[in-house]
Amino acid sequence: MKLRTSENIKKFRKEKEITQEQFAEMLGVSCQSVSRWESGICYPDIELLPTIAKILGMSQTGYSKYETGEKNDRSDAGTAG
């Protein structure tokens, strides 16, 4: 399972035509912080998540959607078929 936080923040920020510098200023963080989030080096502070969601016009869970990379639901793993 791979969290897609970094990809989603970058995608929605670009869709809104907001630069990293502008986004950082809106959030009161450094542009280096935004760059690290979008690179997947680290994640934003949990207290910033509602503000990020509001600025980017997304749900608070929208930026943390994940990919499992698997085609089948593994909830039935180990059961006889």
C-alpha positions in Angstrom: 0.0 0.0 0.0 1.4 3.4 -1.0 0.0 6.7 0.3 -0.4 9.2 -2.4 -0.3 12.3 -0.2 2.7 13.9 -2.0 1.2 13.3 -5.5 -2.2 14.6 -4.5 -1.0 17.8 -2.8 1.2 18.6 -5.9 -1.6 17.7 -8.3 -4.3 19.9 -6.6 -1.9 22.7 -6.0 -1.0 22.8 -9.7 -4.6 22.6 -10.8 -5.3 25.7 -8.7 -2.2 27.4 -10.4 -0.6 28.1 -7.0 3.2 28.1 -6.8 5.0 26.3 -4.0 6.0 29.8 -2.6 2.4 31.0 -2.6 1.1 27.8 -1.0 3.8 28.0 1.7 2.9 31.6 2.4 -0.8 30.7 2.8 0.1 28.0 5.3 2.8 29.9 7.2 5.5 27.4 6.3 8.7 27.5 4.2 8.6 26.7 0.5 11.2 24.0 1.4 8.5 22.3 3.5 6.1 22.3 0.6 8.8 20.9 -1.6 9.6 18.1 0.9 5.9 17.2 1.1 5.6 17.0 -2.6 8.7 14.9 -2.9 7.5 12.4 -0.4 10.4 13.1 2.0 7.9 14.0 4.8 4.3 14.9 5.4 2.6 18.1 6.5 1.8 18.5 10.2 -1.6 17.1 11.0 -2.8 20.4 12.2 -2.3 21.9 8.7 -4.5 19.2 7.0 -7.8 21.1 7.3 -6.3 24.3 5.9 -4.5 22.4 3.1 -7.9 20.8 2.2 -9.7 24.1 2.2 -7.0 25.9 0.1 -6.9 23.1 -2.5 -10.7 22.5 -2.5 -10.5 18.9 -1.6 -11.7 16.6 1.2 -9.5 16.1 4.2 -9.0 12.5 3.1 -8.6 13.3 -0.6 -4.8 13.9 -0.4 -4.1 10.7 1.5 -5.8 8.3 -0.9 -3.6 5.3 -1.5 -2.8 2.6 -4.0 -2.4 -1.0 -3.1 -0.9 -2.0 -6.4 -3.0 -5.2 -6.2 -5.9 -6.1 -8.4 -7.7 -8.4 -6.0 -9.2 -7.6 -2.6 -7.1 -9.4 -0.1 -9.8 -9.5 2.6 -10.5 -13.1 1.7 -6.8 -14.2 1.6 -6.3 -17.6 3.1 -9.8 -18.8 2.6 -10.6 -21.9 0.5 -12.2 -21.1 -2.7 
